[in-house]
Amino acid sequence: MGPKKLVQMKILTLCLLLGVLTNVYSYGVDIYMAELQVSRGVEESSRKIIENSSFTSLLTHELSKVSSDKLVYKGIKKLSLPSKRVLKSDYITSKIDALVVCHFEKINYIVFGTLVIDPETNKYATSLKLYSLEKNAIIHEMNLDKIVTNESDYIKELSNVIKSDLQRLAAAEVITEAEIITAAVIEENKETETTPTEETDKSAETEKEDIPPDKNTAAVISPSKEEDKADKEEIKDSGDAEKGKPLDAVLAKFIKKKEEEKQEAAADEEKKPAEKLFSVFTSLGYFISFAGKWTPYLLSCVSLEQGLKYHFYLANTEGFDFLIRPAVFINYTFALNPDLTFLIHYHTLKFKVTLDAYFEFGNFFAFYAGGGPFYRFDIIDFQTPSGIFRTDMPYALGTTVILGVEFHLNKEKTFSLGLVNALDMTFYSEMLIEYEILAQVIFKL
């Protein structure tokens, strides 16, 4: 091989090496998908968040299929511990939340937002925002409202909307590869790195105006006036609105404020009195007997109850509680015969075990329903025509169904009044059915 060919080979090898190195380091811009807050409901006040929704994972997977050499879509479902310490939940709900997450997760672009599902029409309304840490601004918004018959098709359409919009942003150089802004980077450039000024925001808006609008989504826009105002007020309240403050100082004060709020909330939670787990009740009322051939000989007088209930909480929120309450109690009823020519006294003891489902609304009203078995023991004293008293003592098993309401008389809900309806069925050779209505006084322990 001659010297000339050797030089050519070296040049070719050098070109190949440069090409490989160029490909290695020419990664696309990473676009991260935050966990979307998925909720179901028509009215905003009645919407319920769907926990552990798979929607974000499916959307991220669909976006990963359309990643290119310019834009790479990645998921960020689980936040790191520093981010969780600051955020109130696993969801990003504002620009300042996005700032916190991007700082701690060391990323520059993140998409966050909400999905609201209308259960009546099955309409999916997705609202997404693209945040840039470099600009410290929401640089784009995307919306897609549609009545959905197939969720997979909707996810594909939404991913295409995101892909189309973000490709236009990349082409207009609104999305660019930038050095990730972290506390360490800011410390090195402390003299020049400051929070975004109005001039920077105006420059970003000028760039965004050059992008052609899309029919399916909103054009590249700055945050709405209300949102921008709320974010500025939040930063101002934390003492971070001063000009010339580096971003790490802004973040440090905001994090400190959030940690103080969490500590105060934890202290308030500790001060909150523990829920009462037991309640004792006393009931007084009247009963009606449907005893077949016994009915003409019974004159109902009084019904009394004394018992204890245990409260097992399944849901305990500010405005609604749901409990399961097992109870044990004794029920006593007394009756006479209508014709007092011959005296007959009917004493009945019922040892009851019940289980009820208890629904409590606010601090005033609750209702419950349940039932259970009981053991019945009767003492019947009667006078014979000769004037001699005799006693009969039958016993049997039975079952009861109860329906009741309670009204709390104090904020702590330790003292309540209630009304109970009970239907008792005793399994004699001929079934004995009794209906009781009782006023109740309840004390929580």
C-alpha positions, 0 to 999 in steps of 0.5 A, a space after each residue: 500500500 502506497 503512502 497516498 493510499 495510506 493517507 486516504 485510509 486514515 482520512 476515511 477512518 477519521 470521517 467514519 469515527 466523526 460520524 459515529 461520534 456525531 450519531 452517539 451524541 446527537 440524541 433528540 430532545 427528551 419530552 417527559 410525560 407526567 402522571 395525568 390527573 384522571 377524574 370522572 364526573 360532570 360537575 367539578 364539585 362532584 368529580 372523583 379522581 381515578 386512582 392508579 389509572 393506566 391512561 398515562 402509561 398507555 399514552 406514553 407507550 403510544 408516544 414512544 412509538 412515534 419518537 424520532 431523532 429530534 423528539 424522544 418521549 419518556 414517562 415519569 410516572 414515579 417521582 423522586 423523594 425530593 419532589 414528593 416532599 414538596 408536592 401535595 400529590 403525585 400530580 403536577 397541577 401548576 407551573 410551580 409544581 412543574 418547576 419543582 419536578 423538572 429541577 429535582 428530576 433534572 429534565 427540561 421539558 415536561 407535559 402535564 395536565 388533566 383528563 375529565 371523563 363524563 360518565 353520562 356521555 362518555 366524553 373525554 376532555 384532555 387538557 395538556 400543558 408543555 412546561 420548559 425549565 429553561 424558559 420557566 414558562 408553559 410554552 404550549 397548551 393542547 386540548 382534545 375533547 371527544 365522545 369516546 367509543 374506543 379508548 385505544 383510538 382516542 389515545 392514538 389520536 391524542 398522541 398524534 396531536 401531541 406529536 404534530 404540535 411538538 414537531 412544529 415547535 421543534 421546527 420553529 426552534 421553540 423546543 431546543 436542546 438545552 443544558 439542564 438547569 440544576 442547582 449546581 449549574 446555577 451556582 456556577 453561573 450565579 452572576 448571570 442566571 436569573 429568573 425569567 424576566 418580562 423581556 424573556 417572556 416577550 421573546 418567547 411569545 414572538 417565537 410562538 407567533 411564527 408557528 402556524 395554528 392547528 385546528 385540533 389544538 390550541 396554538 402555542 400560547 403563554 399561560 392564561 392571565 388567571 393562571 399566570 397571576 396565580 403563579 406569580 402570586 404564589 411565588 410572591 407570597 413565598 418571597 421569590 418575586 425579587 428580580 435578580 434572584 437565581 432559580 435555585 434561590 427561588 426554589 429553595 424558598 418555595 420548598 421551605 414554605 411547602 415543608 412548613 405547610 406540611 409540618 403545620 398540617 401534620 401538627 394539626 392532624 396530631 391535634 385532631 382527636 381520635 375517632 370514637 370507636 364505641 357507642 352505647 345506646 338506650 332505646 324506648 318505644 312501642 311494638 306491634 305484634 302480628 301473632 296470628 291466634 295470639 293477637 287478641 290476647 296481647 296488649 302491647 305496653 313498652 319496648 326497651 333496649 340497651 346495647 353496645 356498638 363498635 365502629 369500624 371505619 371503611 371511609 373517613 372523609 371531611 364530609 362523608 363517613 362509611 362504617 360497619 358497626 357490629 352490635 350486641 344488645 338486650 331487648 325487653 318488651 312487656 304486654 298485658 291481655 286486653 281483657 283484665 278479667 284474668 291477668 296475663 303478663 307477657 315478659 320477653 327478653 331478646 339477646 340480639 347480635 346485629 351488623 349494620 352499614 352506617 352512612 354519615 353525612 357531615 356533622 349532623 345526619 346519618 342513617 343505617 341499615 342491617 340485621 342479625 339473629 337473636 335468641 328469645 326467652 318469654 315469661 308468661 304469667 297468667 291467672 287461672 279461673 280459680 285465681 291461681 297464678 302459673 308461669 309458662 317459659 317458651 323460647 325460640 330463635 329469630 332474626 331481625 331487620 333494622 333501619 334507623 337514622 341518627 342526628 348528632 347534637 354536638 360537633 364532636 358527634 359524641 351525643 346523638 338522638 336516633 329513631 329505629 325501626 325493627 322487624 323481628 321474626 321469631 321461629 315458633 311453630 307458627 311464626 311470630 312477627 313483631 314491629 318495633 319503633 324506638 326513640 334512641 339516645 346514643 353516647 360515643 365513648 
